[in-house]
Amino acid sequence: MTAAPPAPRTETLVRERLLPAARSIPRVCLIAAPAGYGKTVLLHQMTARLGMPGRIASARGWGDDGDVDDAVRSLPRPAYLAVDDLHELEGSRTEAEVLQLVERGPDDLKLVLATRAAPAANLSRLRANGELWDVAADDLRFRSWEVDQVFRDVWRDRLTSSEVATLTRRTGGWAACLQLFHLATSGRGSAHRAVALSSLRGSSAVTAAYLTQNVLDGLPPDLRSFLVQTAVLRTLTPDACDELTGRAGSVRALEELERRRLLERSVDRAAWRCPRVLRTHLESVLVEDAGPEAPARWLAAATILERRRSVADAVHAYLRAGEIGGAVRLLNRHGPAVADAAGADLVEEASCGDPWLVLASARWLRAQGRADDAIAAYRRAEDASKGASASAVSAAERRALSCWLDPLEQPPRGWSGALRSSLSQRPLRPPEVDDPAHAEMARGFAALARGEVAEAERSLAAASSDGDASPPATLASRVGLAAALVLGADDRGVDVAERAAEEAEVLDLSWLVRLARAVVGASGPPGRPRPHFDDPLGRILSSLLDGIGALRRGETAPRSFDDAVTESHRLGLVALEAWARAGQA
């Protein structure tokens, strides 16, 4: 078996969101995640942030008799004790001594623990008392802007915005997988990088050895077998896993895998999901283990999912089983629901040409900011549709997008067209929107374009909390609210933008992620990278925010405003052109 490369070393990338101020660090800091998530790096960064004497011990060398009490007594006070790889001590006397410090340690001793599995301590009491800083795998996961930053600033390897988004999505931001991708592609050109990115959709030589040796080989045989068997389910519920495996008690396996940080639990606590890069590897292991029987495993999953009305997941399983007929049958009955719920997995892997899946693909491309590709996909959906429903939806969404790219395109009815018309009028007037769910959002953006910041804040704050609006619209309102706060010199704007970027990342709304980061950059120090946009509206907004940020710092940014003037004038967006010309002045 090929030796797995080492986990990444990213000491020079300090992610401030993971490091509270020294005075805010509680008594116990727990960093729990699978191998290769950067736990050791964060442990060292966190202890350096403490600004006090202490000791860092590796559990691998501490053994069953680590003399924890002696180590603690030898430290001055206040001090810290950091233990890396605590999972290596599981069940030992040394672990019991460390956990006793966790639950009843002195106030002047801070503990920083890195482990692959949550320890058997009363963590809920510590959380309730404010004594615990809990960093989980999802916290350690690299966000798309952090992927961009680590490749550019640490590894000196520039990726395009599309490559960053794809790599983040397919690796789940798993630090070791990012490092392995870098090692496999550095200096080898964009064509080789494209092949390596494509390989991450299936069996990937880039990550297979690492995940096998550092994740799967360390599991008890029953848990490993459970993970492989259930890899055909994108969402894991106890009942579905019981039915698929033919054994009761799946909930215990799911909870143990959650404790080992290999599964993430849903917000409603009813289901679990496996990180995408690990699930992709598990699917490859399943194909290797099952051989010709592998399609039957996906077909069994599809039948279970269809019966449980998990339609989008059932379509995905039918397609993986090679049962195109089953997927098309479900799409004919539930096409709109699948188009609404389809995630990147389904969109990237679907090849049956069904109009509802093509529509889902167009929506996904639109969310990535790939406007030209999205319009082409919308046209394919219109051409592929044999019924009026999918064709009409595709045509309406295509026109709503096209009017932002072509000044000759007539803006359609709806909030998007109304806002487009509003930004092109002299004098500027509020948009007339019939859709109540998105009316406040459109009015808020129009007010922001007119420079009426207080009115924009009110409208966008209301829109961002409107339960009837779609999630993308809600997040767009939140990004707009952040921009209004930043323009009004309100310090809350950065926090609102940061949280919006996090939520947009979860929903795979790459365009909104980049726009939120542009808002953050407008209020931050110089030197922040400017997000790259492929579409003209994104370029205009990014240029304006970049220029405004420079002016706020007492600098000049004529190139940013020049770019915004050129693009906004070409599109007839007179409101944005006015902002850009004011910046030039």
C-alpha positions as CSV (number, residue, x, y, z in Angstrom):
1,M,0.0,0.0,0.0
2,T,1.2,3.5,-0.8
3,A,2.5,5.4,2.2
4,A,0.2,8.3,3.1
5,P,1.8,11.8,2.9
6,P,2.0,13.7,6.2
7,A,-0.7,16.0,7.4
8,P,-0.4,19.6,6.2
9,R,1.7,22.1,8.0
10,T,0.0,25.5,7.9
11,E,1.5,27.3,10.9
12,T,1.9,30.5,8.9
13,L,-1.9,30.7,8.3
14,V,-3.5,32.0,11.4
15,R,-7.2,31.8,11.3
16,E,-8.4,34.4,13.7
17,R,-12.0,33.1,13.8
18,L,-10.6,30.0,15.6
19,L,-8.5,32.0,18.1
20,P,-10.4,34.0,20.8
21,A,-8.6,36.8,22.5
22,A,-6.3,35.6,25.3
23,R,-8.6,37.1,28.0
24,S,-11.6,35.3,26.5
25,I,-10.0,31.8,26.4
26,P,-11.9,29.7,29.0
27,R,-10.4,27.1,31.3
28,V,-10.7,24.2,28.9
29,C,-10.1,24.2,25.2
30,L,-11.1,21.0,23.4
31,I,-10.1,20.6,19.7
32,A,-11.7,17.4,18.5
33,A,-11.7,16.3,14.8
34,P,-10.4,13.4,12.6
35,A,-6.8,13.1,11.5
36,G,-5.5,15.9,9.2
37,Y,-7.9,18.7,10.3
38,G,-5.1,20.8,11.7
39,K,-5.6,20.2,15.4
40,T,-1.9,20.3,16.3
41,V,-1.4,23.5,14.4
42,L,-4.3,25.2,16.2
43,L,-3.1,23.8,19.6
44,H,0.3,25.5,19.2
45,Q,-1.3,28.7,18.0
46,M,-3.8,28.7,20.9
47,T,-1.1,28.1,23.5
48,A,1.0,30.9,22.0
49,R,-2.0,33.2,22.3
50,L,-2.4,32.5,26.0
51,G,0.7,34.5,26.9
52,M,1.6,32.4,30.0
53,P,4.0,29.6,30.9
54,G,3.0,26.0,30.3
55,R,3.8,22.6,28.9
56,I,2.8,20.8,25.7
57,A,2.8,17.0,26.0
58,S,2.2,14.5,23.3
59,A,0.0,11.6,24.4
60,R,1.9,9.3,22.0
61,G,5.0,9.6,24.2
62,W,3.3,10.1,27.6
63,G,2.1,6.5,27.9
64,D,-0.2,4.9,30.5
65,D,1.6,6.5,33.4
66,G,2.1,10.1,32.4
67,D,2.4,11.5,35.9
68,V,-0.1,14.2,35.2
69,D,-0.2,15.3,38.8
70,D,3.6,15.8,38.8
71,A,3.4,17.7,35.5
72,V,0.8,20.0,36.9
73,R,2.7,20.6,40.2
74,S,5.8,21.6,38.3
75,L,4.1,24.4,36.6
76,P,4.0,28.0,37.9
77,R,0.6,29.6,38.1
78,P,-1.2,30.8,36.1
79,A,-0.2,28.3,33.5
80,Y,-1.5,26.0,30.8
81,L,-1.2,22.2,30.1
82,A,-1.7,21.2,26.5
83,V,-2.1,17.5,25.6
84,D,-2.0,16.5,21.9
85,D,-3.4,13.2,20.6
86,L,-5.4,12.6,23.8
87,H,-7.3,9.8,22.0
88,E,-4.1,7.7,22.3
89,L,-4.7,7.5,26.1
90,E,-8.3,6.3,25.8
91,G,-9.1,4.0,28.7
92,S,-5.8,4.5,30.5
93,R,-5.0,5.9,34.0
94,T,-3.3,8.9,32.4
95,E,-6.5,9.8,30.5
96,A,-8.5,9.5,33.7
97,E,-6.1,11.9,35.4
98,V,-6.5,14.4,32.5
99,L,-10.3,14.1,32.6
100,Q,-10.3,14.7,36.3
101,L,-8.5,18.0,35.6
102,V,-11.1,18.8,32.9
103,E,-14.0,18.3,35.2
104,R,-12.5,19.7,38.5
105,G,-9.2,21.4,37.7
106,P,-8.0,24.6,39.3
107,D,-9.1,27.9,37.9
108,D,-5.5,29.1,37.3
109,L,-4.7,26.1,35.1
110,K,-5.9,26.2,31.5
111,L,-6.2,23.0,29.5
112,V,-5.8,22.7,25.8
113,L,-6.6,19.2,24.5
114,A,-6.4,17.9,20.9
115,T,-8.1,14.6,20.1
116,R,-9.8,12.5,17.4
117,A,-12.7,11.6,19.7
118,A,-14.7,13.5,22.3
119,P,-13.5,12.4,25.7
120,A,-15.8,10.8,28.3
121,A,-16.1,14.0,30.4
122,N,-19.1,16.0,31.5
123,L,-18.7,18.5,28.7
124,S,-22.3,19.7,28.9
125,R,-21.7,21.1,32.4
126,L,-18.6,22.9,31.3
127,R,-20.4,24.4,28.3
128,A,-23.3,25.6,30.6
129,N,-20.8,27.2,32.9
130,G,-18.8,28.9,30.2
131,E,-15.7,26.9,31.0
132,L,-15.3,25.2,27.6
133,W,-14.1,26.4,24.2
134,D,-15.2,23.5,21.9
135,V,-13.6,23.4,18.4
136,A,-15.1,20.7,16.2
137,A,-14.3,19.4,12.7
138,D,-16.8,21.8,11.1
139,D,-15.0,24.7,12.8
140,L,-11.6,23.5,11.6
141,R,-12.9,23.0,8.0
142,F,-11.2,25.5,5.7
143,R,-13.7,27.9,4.2
144,S,-13.4,28.8,0.5
145,W,-11.7,32.1,1.3
146,E,-9.3,30.3,3.6
147,V,-8.5,27.8,0.8
148,D,-7.8,30.7,-1.5
149,Q,-5.6,32.3,1.2
150,V,-3.6,29.1,2.1
151,F,-2.8,28.3,-1.6
152,R,-1.9,31.9,-2.4
153,D,-0.1,33.1,0.7
154,V,1.4,29.9,2.2
155,W,1.9,27.6,-0.8
156,R,2.4,30.3,-3.4
157,D,0.0,28.6,-5.8
158,R,-2.8,30.7,-7.2
159,L,-6.1,29.0,-7.9
160,T,-9.0,30.5,-9.9
161,S,-12.2,31.3,-8.0
162,S,-13.9,28.3,-9.7
163,E,-11.1,26.0,-8.7
164,V,-11.2,27.3,-5.1
165,A,-15.0,26.7,-4.9
166,T,-14.7,23.2,-6.4
167,L,-11.8,22.1,-4.3
168,T,-13.4,23.4,-1.1
169,R,-16.7,21.6,-1.9
170,R,-15.1,18.2,-2.9
171,T,-12.6,18.1,0.0
172,G,-15.0,19.6,2.5
173,G,-12.1,21.9,3.5
174,W,-10.3,19.0,5.1
175,A,-6.8,20.4,5.6
176,A,-4.9,17.2,4.8
177,C,-6.8,16.7,1.6
178,L,-6.0,20.3,0.6
179,Q,-2.3,19.7,1.3
180,L,-2.3,16.5,-0.7
181,F,-4.0,18.2,-3.7
182,H,-1.3,20.9,-3.5
183,L,1.5,18.4,-3.4
184,A,0.0,16.5,-6.4
185,T,-0.6,19.6,-8.6
186,S,2.0,22.2,-7.6
187,G,3.9,23.5,-10.6
188,R,2.1,21.1,-13.0
189,G,-0.2,23.5,-14.8
190,S,-4.0,24.1,-15.0
191,A,-4.7,21.1,-17.2
192,H,-3.2,18.7,-14.6
193,R,-5.1,20.6,-11.8
194,A,-8.4,20.1,-13.7
195,V,-7.8,16.4,-13.9
196,A,-6.9,16.2,-10.2
197,L,-10.1,18.2,-9.3
198,S,-12.2,15.8,-11.5
199,S,-10.7,12.8,-9.7
200,L,-12.0,14.1,-6.4
201,R,-15.5,13.3,-7.6
202,G,-14.7,9.6,-7.4
203,S,-11.8,7.3,-6.5
204,S,-8.9,9.7,-6.0
205,A,-5.3,8.7,-5.8
206,V,-4.8,12.2,-4.2
207,T,-6.6,11.3,-1.0
208,A,-7.2,7.5,-1.0
209,A,-4.0,6.4,0.8
210,Y,-4.3,9.1,3.5
211,L,-8.0,8.4,4.3
212,T,-7.4,4.7,4.4
213,Q,-4.4,4.7,6.7
214,N,-5.3,7.6,8.9
215,V,-9.1,7.3,9.2
216,L,-10.4,3.9,8.2
217,D,-7.6,1.7,9.4
218,G,-7.9,3.1,12.9
219,L,-11.6,2.1,13.3
220,P,-12.9,-1.1,14.8
221,P,-13.9,-3.6,12.1
222,D,-17.7,-3.2,12.8
223,L,-17.6,0.6,12.5
224,R,-15.5,0.5,9.3
225,S,-18.0,-2.0,7.8
226,F,-20.9,0.1,8.9
227,L,-19.4,3.2,7.2
228,V,-18.7,1.4,4.0
229,Q,-22.2,-0.2,3.8
230,T,-24.0,3.0,4.5
231,A,-21.9,5.1,2.0
232,V,-24.8,4.7,-0.5
233,L,-26.9,7.0,1.8
234,R,-26.1,10.7,1.6
235,T,-28.1,11.3,4.7
236,L,-27.9,8.8,7.5
237,T,-30.9,8.1,9.7
238,P,-31.1,5.2,12.2
239,D,-34.1,3.6,10.5
240,A,-32.7,3.8,7.0
241,C,-29.4,2.4,8.2
242,D,-31.2,-0.4,10.0
243,E,-33.1,-1.4,6.9
244,L,-30.1,-1.1,4.6
245,T,-27.8,-3.2,6.8
246,G,-30.4,-5.6,8.0
247,R,-29.4,-5.0,11.6
248,A,-31.0,-3.1,14.4
249,G,-29.1,-0.6,16.6
250,S,-27.6,1.6,13.9
251,V,-28.1,4.6,16.2
252,R,-25.3,3.4,18.5
253,A,-22.9,3.2,15.5
254,L,-24.0,6.6,14.3
255,E,-23.4,8.1,17.8
256,E,-20.0,6.5,18.1
257,L,-18.9,7.7,14.7
258,E,-20.2,11.2,15.7
259,R,-18.1,10.9,18.9
260,R,-15.1,10.1,16.7
261,R,-16.0,13.2,14.7
262,L,-16.4,11.2,11.4
263,L,-20.1,12.1,11.1
264,E,-21.8,15.4,11.6
265,R,-25.3,15.6,13.1
266,S,-28.1,17.7,11.6
267,V,-29.5,20.7,13.3
268,D,-32.7,18.8,14.3
269,R,-30.5,16.0,15.7
270,A,-32.4,13.4,13.6
271,A,-29.8,12.5,11.0
272,W,-26.1,12.4,10.3
273,R,-23.9,13.3,7.3
274,C,-20.5,12.1,6.3
275,P,-17.9,14.7,5.0
276,R,-18.1,14.6,1.3
277,V,-14.5,13.6,0.6
278,L,-14.7,10.7,3.1
279,R,-18.0,9.6,1.7
280,T,-16.6,9.7,-1.9
281,H,-13.7,7.5,-0.7
282,L,-16.1,5.1,1.1
283,E,-18.1,4.7,-2.1
284,S,-14.9,3.7,-3.9
285,V,-14.1,1.2,-1.1
286,L,-17.7,-0.2,-1.5
287,V,-17.2,-0.6,-5.3
288,E,-13.9,-2.4,-4.7
289,D,-15.4,-4.6,-2.0
290,A,-18.7,-5.4,-3.6
291,G,-17.5,-5.7,-7.2
292,P,-20.3,-6.5,-9.6
293,E,-22.8,-6.3,-6.8
294,A,-22.1,-2.6,-6.1
295,P,-25.0,-1.2,-8.3
296,A,-27.4,-3.4,-6.3
297,R,-26.3,-1.6,-3.1
298,W,-27.3,1.8,-4.6
299,L,-30.5,0.3,-6.0
300,A,-31.5,-1.0,-2.5
301,A,-30.7,2.5,-1.1
302,A,-32.9,4.1,-3.8
303,T,-35.8,1.9,-2.9
304,I,-35.5,2.7,0.8
305,L,-35.2,6.4,0.1
306,E,-38.1,6.5,-2.3
307,R,-40.3,4.8,0.2
308,R,-39.2,7.3,2.9
309,R,-39.9,10.2,0.4
310,S,-36.3,11.4,0.3
311,V,-36.8,12.1,-3.3
312,A,-33.6,14.0,-4.2
313,D,-31.4,11.4,-2.5
314,A,-33.4,8.6,-4.1
315,V,-32.8,10.1,-7.6
316,H,-29.1,10.3,-6.8
317,A,-29.1,6.6,-5.7
318,Y,-31.0,5.5,-8.8
319,L,-28.4,7.3,-11.0
320,R,-25.5,5.8,-9.2
321,A,-27.1,2.3,-9.6
322,G,-27.4,3.0,-13.3
323,E,-31.2,2.8,-13.1
324,I,-31.9,5.9,-15.3
325,G,-35.6,4.8,-15.6
326,G,-36.1,5.0,-11.9
327,A,-34.6,8.5,-11.7
328,V,-36.7,9.8,-14.6
329,R,-39.8,8.3,-13.1
330,L,-39.3,10.2,-9.9
331,L,-38.3,13.3,-11.7
332,N,-41.6,13.2,-13.7
333,R,-43.5,13.1,-10.5
334,H,-41.4,15.3,-8.3
335,G,-39.3,17.4,-10.6
336,P,-39.8,20.8,-9.0
337,A,-39.0,19.4,-5.5
338,V,-35.8,17.8,-6.8
339,A,-34.8,21.0,-8.6
340,D,-35.2,22.9,-5.4
341,A,-33.4,20.4,-3.2
342,A,-30.7,19.1,-5.5
343,G,-27.2,19.6,-4.1
344,A,-23.9,19.8,-5.8
345,D,-23.5,16.0,-5.6
346,L,-26.6,15.4,-7.7
347,V,-26.0,18.3,-10.1
348,E,-22.4,17.2,-10.8
349,E,-23.1,13.5,-11.2
350,A,-26.4,13.6,-13.1
351,S,-26.1,12.9,-16.8
352,C,-29.6,11.7,-17.8
353,G,-30.5,15.1,-19.4
354,D,-33.8,15.4,-17.5
355,P,-35.0,19.0,-17.7
356,W,-35.5,19.3,-14.0
357,L,-32.0,18.2,-13.3
358,V,-30.7,20.6,-16.0
359,L,-32.7,23.3,-14.3
360,A,-31.1,22.4,-11.0
361,S,-27.7,22.6,-12.7
362,A,-28.5,26.1,-14.0
363,R,-29.5,27.2,-10.6
364,W,-26.3,25.8,-9.1
365,L,-24.1,27.5,-11.8
366,R,-26.0,30.8,-11.1
367,A,-25.2,30.4,-7.3
368,Q,-21.5,29.9,-8.2
369,G,-21.5,33.2,-10.2
370,R,-21.0,31.4,-13.5
371,A,-23.7,33.5,-15.2
372,D,-22.9,32.6,-18.9
373,D,-22.8,28.9,-18.1
374,A,-26.0,29.2,-16.1
375,I,-27.8,30.8,-19.1
376,A,-26.6,28.1,-21.4
377,A,-28.0,25.5,-18.9
378,Y,-31.3,27.3,-18.7
379,R,-31.6,27.1,-22.5
380,R,-30.8,23.4,-22.4
381,A,-33.5,22.9,-19.8
382,E,-36.0,24.8,-22.0
383,D,-35.1,22.7,-25.0
384,A,-35.2,19.4,-23.0
385,S,-38.6,20.1,-21.5
386,K,-41.5,18.2,-23.0
387,G,-44.0,19.9,-20.7
388,A,-44.7,23.5,-20.1
389,S,-43.8,23.6,-16.4
390,A,-40.0,23.1,-16.5
391,S,-39.7,25.1,-19.7
392,A,-41.6,28.1,-18.3
393,V,-39.7,28.1,-15.0
394,S,-36.3,27.9,-16.8
395,A,-37.3,30.6,-19.2
396,A,-38.4,33.0,-16.4
397,E,-35.2,32.4,-14.4
398,R,-33.0,32.8,-17.5
399,R,-34.6,36.2,-18.3
400,A,-34.2,37.3,-14.7
401,L,-30.5,36.6,-14.9
402,S,-29.9,37.7,-18.5
403,C,-31.1,41.2,-17.9
404,W,-28.1,41.8,-15.6
405,L,-25.7,40.8,-18.4
406,D,-27.2,42.4,-21.4
407,P,-28.5,46.1,-21.4
408,L,-30.8,45.3,-24.3
409,E,-32.6,42.5,-22.5
410,Q,-36.0,43.6,-21.2
411,P,-36.2,43.1,-17.4
412,P,-38.9,40.6,-16.7
413,R,-41.6,40.9,-14.0
414,G,-40.6,39.9,-10.5
415,W,-38.3,41.4,-7.9
416,S,-35.0,40.9,-9.9
417,G,-36.4,42.7,-13.0
418,A,-37.9,45.5,-10.9
419,L,-34.6,46.1,-9.1
420,R,-32.7,46.0,-12.5
421,S,-35.1,48.6,-13.9
422,S,-34.8,50.8,-10.8
423,L,-31.0,50.9,-11.0
424,S,-31.2,52.0,-14.6
425,Q,-33.6,54.9,-14.2
426,R,-33.0,58.6,-14.1
427,P,-34.0,59.8,-11.5
428,L,-33.7,56.7,-9.4
429,R,-37.0,55.4,-8.0
430,P,-37.9,52.6,-5.6
431,P,-38.7,49.4,-7.5
432,E,-42.4,48.3,-7.9
433,V,-42.4,44.7,-6.7
434,D,-45.5,42.5,-6.6
435,D,-43.8,39.6,-4.8
436,P,-44.2,40.4,-1.0
437,A,-41.6,37.9,0.0
438,H,-38.9,39.8,-1.8
439,A,-40.2,43.4,-1.9
440,E,-38.3,44.6,1.1
441,M,-35.1,43.1,-0.2
442,A,-35.5,44.9,-3.6
443,R,-36.4,48.2,-1.9
444,G,-33.4,47.9,0.4
445,F,-30.9,47.3,-2.4
446,A,-32.4,50.2,-4.3
447,A,-32.2,52.5,-1.3
448,L,-28.5,51.4,-0.8
449,A,-27.8,52.3,-4.5
450,R,-29.4,55.8,-3.9
451,G,-27.2,56.3,-0.9
452,E,-30.0,56.2,1.6
453,V,-28.2,54.1,4.1
454,A,-30.6,54.3,7.0
455,E,-33.6,53.3,4.9
456,A,-31.5,50.5,3.3
457,E,-30.6,49.2,6.8
458,R,-34.3,49.1,7.8
459,S,-35.5,47.3,4.7
460,L,-32.6,44.8,4.5
461,A,-32.9,44.0,8.2
462,A,-36.5,43.2,7.7
463,A,-35.8,41.2,4.6
464,S,-33.1,39.2,6.2
465,S,-35.5,37.9,8.9
466,D,-38.4,37.3,6.5
467,G,-39.4,33.6,6.9
468,D,-41.3,33.6,3.5
469,A,-38.2,34.5,1.4
470,S,-36.0,31.9,-0.1
471,P,-32.7,31.1,1.7
472,P,-30.5,32.7,-1.0
473,A,-32.7,35.9,-0.9
474,T,-32.4,36.0,2.9
475,L,-28.7,35.7,2.7
476,A,-28.4,38.3,-0.1
477,S,-30.4,40.7,2.2
478,R,-28.0,40.0,5.0
479,V,-25.0,40.7,2.8
480,G,-26.7,43.9,1.7
481,L,-27.3,44.8,5.3
482,A,-23.7,44.3,6.1
483,A,-22.7,46.6,3.2
484,A,-25.2,49.3,4.5
485,L,-23.7,49.0,8.0
486,V,-20.1,49.3,6.7
487,L,-21.1,52.3,4.6
488,G,-22.6,53.8,7.7
489,A,-19.4,53.3,9.7
490,D,-21.2,50.7,12.0
491,D,-18.8,48.2,13.4
492,R,-21.5,45.5,13.3
493,G,-21.2,45.3,9.5
494,V,-18.1,43.0,9.5
495,D,-19.7,40.5,11.9
496,V,-22.9,40.4,9.8
497,A,-20.8,39.9,6.7
498,E,-18.7,37.1,8.3
499,R,-21.8,35.2,9.4
500,A,-23.5,35.6,6.1
501,A,-20.4,34.2,4.4
502,E,-20.4,31.2,6.7
503,E,-24.1,30.5,6.0
504,A,-23.7,31.0,2.2
505,E,-20.7,28.6,2.3
506,V,-22.9,25.9,3.9
507,L,-25.6,26.4,1.1
508,D,-22.9,26.4,-1.6
509,L,-23.7,29.9,-2.7
510,S,-20.3,30.8,-3.9
511,W,-21.2,34.2,-5.4
512,L,-22.7,35.4,-2.2
513,V,-19.7,34.1,-0.2
514,R,-17.4,36.2,-2.4
515,L,-19.6,39.2,-2.1
516,A,-19.7,39.0,1.7
517,R,-15.9,38.7,1.8
518,A,-15.7,41.8,-0.4
519,V,-17.8,43.6,2.2
520,V,-15.4,42.5,4.9
521,G,-12.5,43.7,2.8
522,A,-14.1,47.1,2.5
523,S,-13.8,47.7,6.2
524,G,-10.5,45.9,6.9
525,P,-6.8,46.6,6.7
526,P,-5.0,46.9,3.3
527,G,-3.6,43.9,1.6
528,R,-6.7,41.7,1.7
529,P,-7.2,39.8,-1.5
530,R,-10.0,41.1,-3.7
531,P,-12.5,38.3,-4.6
532,H,-12.6,37.4,-8.2
533,F,-16.0,37.5,-10.1
534,D,-16.7,36.1,-13.5
535,D,-19.9,38.1,-14.0
536,P,-20.2,41.8,-14.6
537,L,-22.4,42.6,-11.7
538,G,-20.0,40.9,-9.3
539,R,-17.1,42.7,-10.8
540,I,-18.9,46.1,-10.4
541,L,-19.8,45.5,-6.8
542,S,-16.4,44.1,-5.9
543,S,-14.7,47.0,-7.6
544,L,-16.9,49.5,-5.7
545,L,-16.3,47.9,-2.4
546,D,-12.5,47.7,-3.0
547,G,-12.4,51.4,-3.9
548,I,-14.6,52.4,-1.0
549,G,-12.4,50.4,1.4
550,A,-9.3,52.2,0.1
551,L,-10.9,55.6,0.6
552,R,-11.9,54.7,4.1
553,R,-8.3,53.9,4.8
554,G,-7.1,57.2,3.4
555,E,-5.8,55.6,0.2
556,T,-6.7,56.0,-3.4
557,A,-7.9,53.3,-5.7
558,P,-8.5,54.8,-9.2
559,R,-8.2,51.5,-11.0
560,S,-11.1,50.0,-8.9
561,F,-13.4,52.9,-9.7
562,D,-12.3,53.0,-13.3
563,D,-13.3,49.3,-13.7
564,A,-16.7,49.9,-12.0
565,V,-17.4,52.9,-14.3
566,T,-16.6,50.9,-17.4
567,E,-18.8,47.9,-16.5
568,S,-21.7,49.8,-15.0
569,H,-21.9,52.3,-18.0
570,R,-21.9,49.4,-20.4
571,L,-24.8,47.8,-18.6
572,G,-26.7,51.0,-18.1
573,L,-26.6,50.7,-14.3
574,V,-26.7,54.4,-13.8
575,A,-26.9,54.2,-10.0
576,L,-23.8,52.1,-9.7
577,E,-22.0,54.3,-12.3
578,A,-22.8,57.3,-10.1
579,W,-21.1,55.7,-7.1
580,A,-18.1,54.8,-9.2
581,R,-17.7,58.3,-10.6
582,A,-18.0,59.8,-7.2
583,G,-15.2,57.5,-6.1
584,Q,-13.1,58.7,-9.0
585,A,-13.6,62.3,-7.9
